[in-house]
Amino acid sequence: MERRQPRSWYIDVGEAAVNDEIAFLKAEIYLREIALACRR
């Protein structure tokens, strides 16, 4: 069965960039702490 992408905004980042991306989203987009769904 084909693995489908989420039906929402998402970005593919390398393992080394995950923490930086989450920090950016919390500081610049959501402006608060938030539990983000991550899939590896």
SULBEL-V41017 format. One record per helix or strand. SS is the DSSP state (alpha for helix, beta for strand). FROM is the first residue (numbers start at 1). TO is the last residue. Records with the same first field share a line. If there is no record, write none. Layout:
SS=FROM-TO ; FROM-TO
This chain:
alpha=15-30
